[in-house]
Amino acid sequence: MEYEIYETDIFSKIYEGLEKKEQEWIDKTKLQLKTNPYVGKPL
């Protein structure tokens, strides 16, 4: 089962201004959360 990942407009604007390495890290995290939303520390 895959879950959906949503992002805010503000996040999208900030994301565009990040370095490529940071964008890749965020993309990997989003993929991981799609398959297992319980990974990592709860907010």
C-alpha positions in Angstrom: 0.0 0.0 0.0 1.3 3.5 -0.9 0.4 6.6 1.0 0.1 10.1 -0.4 2.5 12.8 0.4 1.3 16.4 0.4 3.4 19.6 0.6 2.5 23.2 1.1 3.1 26.0 -1.4 5.7 27.5 1.0 7.6 24.2 1.2 7.5 23.9 -2.6 9.1 27.4 -3.0 11.8 26.7 -0.4 12.5 23.3 -2.0 13.2 24.9 -5.3 15.9 27.1 -3.7 17.7 24.2 -2.0 20.9 22.7 -3.2 20.6 19.5 -5.4 21.9 17.3 -2.6 19.3 18.6 -0.1 16.5 18.0 -2.7 17.7 14.4 -3.3 17.6 13.8 0.5 14.0 15.1 0.7 13.0 13.0 -2.3 14.4 9.9 -0.7 12.6 10.6 2.5 9.3 11.2 0.7 9.7 7.9 -1.1 10.4 6.1 2.2 7.3 7.7 3.8 5.1 6.7 0.9 5.7 3.0 1.7 6.0 3.3 5.5 4.6 6.4 7.1 5.7 5.2 10.6 9.4 5.4 9.9 11.5 7.9 11.9 10.6 10.0 14.9 7.0 11.0 15.3 6.3 14.7 15.2 
